Amino acid sequence: MKETSWVSCPICHNKTRIKIRIDTELRNFPLFCPKCKQETLIHVKQLNISVIREPDA
């Protein structure tokens, strides 16, 4: 079985409902946290999660 990991919220650091595998790749994924009710854009590649900062309008 391939290695898996839960995605944690970059704001409150709690587990979200998203589980990723080692071969999962996401670009501009809108991650929603059910606890803090925040949505954050992320990139995922080989279990490395990067937060995308949106430019202020």
Protein Blocks (a to p, Z undefined) as FASTA:
>chain_A
ZZddddddfklopacfbdcdfkbccehiacddfklopacddddeehiacddddddZZ
